[in-house]
Amino acid sequence: MPACRVPTLRADELPDVATVAEIAAFARVDPRTLRAEILAGNVPGAFRVGASHRVLVSEYLSALGRGCHDPRRM
């Protein structure tokens, strides 16, 4: 069975407030890994909405631009 590849997103395709799945696709990481990093407090701009998480894309991209986080290491 061939491996399934998650479609990736470009920064200009992200909404202002993104879901875990959208940020995971952008960062090319598994959503479970990203959720673990959010719970550990390692994702800038992340916040909780009910039982799910969202990420303020402007804060996330700004931190990436400053070199605070490497999305491949999440």
C-alpha positions in Angstrom: 0.0 0.0 0.0 1.5 3.4 -0.9 2.3 5.9 1.8 -0.2 8.7 2.1 1.4 12.2 2.0 -0.4 15.0 3.7 -0.8 18.0 1.3 1.4 20.9 2.3 0.4 24.6 2.5 2.3 27.7 1.7 2.4 30.6 4.2 0.2 32.8 1.9 -2.5 30.0 1.9 -2.9 30.0 5.7 -5.9 31.8 7.3 -5.4 34.3 10.0 -6.3 31.7 12.6 -5.3 28.2 11.6 -6.2 24.7 12.9 -3.7 22.2 14.0 -4.1 20.3 10.7 -3.4 23.5 8.7 -0.2 24.3 10.7 0.9 20.7 10.6 0.5 20.7 6.8 2.5 23.9 6.6 5.2 22.6 8.9 5.2 19.2 7.3 4.8 17.4 10.7 2.2 15.0 12.0 -0.7 16.7 13.7 -0.2 14.6 16.8 3.4 15.9 17.1 2.2 19.4 16.7 -0.5 18.9 19.4 2.1 17.6 21.8 4.3 20.7 21.1 1.3 23.0 21.7 0.5 21.3 25.0 4.2 21.7 26.0 3.9 25.4 25.2 6.4 25.3 22.4 4.2 26.8 19.6 3.9 30.6 19.5 0.4 31.9 19.0 -1.3 28.7 20.0 -4.5 28.9 22.1 -7.4 26.6 23.0 -11.0 26.9 21.7 -13.2 24.5 23.6 -11.6 21.0 23.1 -9.5 22.0 20.1 -6.5 24.3 19.5 -5.9 27.1 17.1 -2.8 29.1 16.1 -2.5 32.8 15.4 -0.6 32.6 12.1 0.9 36.0 12.3 2.5 35.2 15.7 3.6 31.8 14.5 5.2 33.1 11.3 6.8 36.0 13.2 8.5 33.6 15.6 9.7 31.5 12.7 11.1 34.6 11.0 13.0 35.4 14.2 14.4 31.9 14.3 12.6 30.9 17.4 11.3 27.7 16.1 12.2 25.4 13.2 8.9 23.8 12.0 10.8 20.6 11.1 11.9 20.1 14.7 8.3 20.2 16.1 
